[in-house]
Amino acid sequence: MASKAARDNREKRLKILAMSALGAGGVEGIMSRILDELDELDDVITFFAHRKRGTILDLAPGQKLTRWEATLRFNEQMDRDPALYAEMTRHPRYLGALIVQEATGIPILSFLSRVKEVRFIEEQPGLHWLVLAACHHGCEAVGAAQAGQSTGDSCSVCGRPQGAGGGAEQRHMPTTALDRIHAVDDYLERSVSVGDALRDQVVNNPTRAFGEASQKLFGGRPEELFGIHEVRLAADSETMIYSVRLADHASKRARAAAPKEAVG
């Protein structure tokens, strides 16, 4: 049985659906929207009924992950299982719903009712995607107390920063290259939330903004520290989110130190 919070959220969404449909075509509009919802429900049931691969993130009972932690875990699973990567390219929205359910406890149907598209984008060595998170109100499906906040004052459901930029990302010193890259991303996300001028800088030239933030936080340019030469922007909306296939970025120093392949 659904929790009271999930049931209340479902009732609220149903009322909004009915009111919007009435304004867009009366009874016919309501019938059309309901039929669309039922068609999608059929598709969801068919997909998961035929999916034989089980869980994705392989978490311990009761374990919960933030969006960033789930991204790391999912990438690790794809590295070990090429079939999972192929499945993600074909069904990013349904797998995205399953990942969110495993990581946060949000029911699959609650996620799908909010998020109408999941775009699966892929990094390449030297190319990094900076994702600006947007809240899709998924935390309403599990209740604020369950959703909570991550240790970096970001929503544990959508990953959107909930504090101003300038130091929060360094409360826990990142130890891996991926975590340092994420710290730069987090700094830029918080900076964007401060004002339109900073947002314009990030939107208009994300490569330059990422470089300046990398220099400020870690004392080096991203091409030197991470091997990143280009940064592209991906901005979530309330109904569309991005899922990223992370690249194995290597710093310029690491590449120089790597043994050269024998010739001949």
Number of C-alpha atoms within 10 A of each C-alpha: 5 9 11 12 14 19 13 14 17 18 12 11 15 13 11 12 15 18 14 15 19 15 11 12 12 13 13 12 18 19 15 13 16 16 12 12 13 12 11 15 15 11 13 15 11 11 13 14 9 8 9 8 9 8 10 16 20 13 13 7 6 9 11 18 21 22 23 16 14 18 19 19 19 22 19 14 16 18 13 11 11 11 11 18 17 12 13 19 13 12 14 19 23 22 19 23 20 22 23 24 17 22 25 23 21 24 18 18 18 20 23 21 15 15 20 12 17 20 18 17 13 13 16 14 16 18 18 24 22 23 22 21 21 17 18 18 16 25 22 19 23 22 16 12 9 15 21 16 18 17 13 18 16 19 20 24 27 23 22 22 26 15 15 15 17 13 11 17 22 15 9 10 10 14 8 9 15 16 14 20 21 17 24 26 21 26 23 27 24 25 21 21 16 14 10 11 11 17 18 12 14 21 16 12 13 20 22 17 20 26 19 17 20 24 15 12 16 13 11 15 20 26 18 14 21 24 21 23 17 18 20 16 16 18 13 20 15 16 17 17 25 21 20 20 21 20 16 14 22 18 20 15 13 14 12 10 9 8 8 8 6 5 4 3
